[in-house]
Amino acid sequence: MEKILSSQQIKIGLMKYLNDPRESKDWALLPKFTGIPTNSLPLEERLVNQEFIHIKQEEWKVVCFSTHAPKYKRHPNSSIDEGFLHGACRPRMWASYGENHKGVCLKFNGKKFDRQIRIKPERTEKDRRVFHGKVKYIDYGDTLDSISIDYTELSKIDMTQGLRNHLIKHHKEFFLLKPTDWKTEFEYRWLVHSKDRAAEFLPIKGIVEEVIVGFEFPRVYFPSLFELCDQLDIPVRGMIWKNGMPFVSTYIHESRKVV
């Protein structure tokens, strides 16, 4: 309410601000040597990793979403969204990201969001690139190819550009892998690589389809929320729990009446 809905923008922030240490903390590339090029020496490992960390943390931006569980399907006899596999009905997500059920969930249209994020902001360099995909959850995997780099080949070219190319080539291993401890988030991400480290802000009008409030959402905020959603022409819905099961109810905000 205070930032996204009121400004009608969503922030695409830097990777270093994510709360998973696997992503926010330093990495170190392992050196590979395939030969000594003429008139050149392998680069120092310390300098390579300093630059690698800088590029990974300062040039890569991300926006993260939660999706329906892959097996989710609305019951044929039901006209409402319900059940723990629905994207807005998972209690741990509300506890972690939704102010312990006092906050809101924004439902985005993924196809429209993809088109919007590919529109380059003003004064952005021409080689800005956008990637997206589902997060894969593994605890151990064969990532040696991504966390090692040929120092001899790197010394033949511009080190910074070589490290940028390495991260682009292996962006799935660096940015779309998480430990299985996070697997119930069913996360989907958009990634932006840009030399401009400033955060980007995308307009949400026409991309956010509805707002879903938690079952502990303070009623005193409803008038303000309805006004913000009127400006965006989107409905307000709400979580309810009955007999231990979550449901998404309908709020008729045009009449300021909660159903």
Secondary structure, 3 states (H helix, E strand, C coil): CCCHHHHCEEEEEEHHHCCCHHHHCCCCCEEECCCCCCCCCCCCHHHHHHHHHHHHHHCEEEEEEECCCCCCCCCCCCCCEECCCCCCCCHHHHHHHCCCCCCEEEEECHHHHHHHHCCCCCCCCCCCEEEEEECEECCCCCCCCCCEEEHHHHCCCCHHHHHHHHHHHCHHHHHCEECHHHHHHCEEEEEEECCCCCCEEEECCCCEEEEEECCCCCHHHHHHHHHHHHHHCCCEEEEEEECCEEEEEEEEHHHCECC
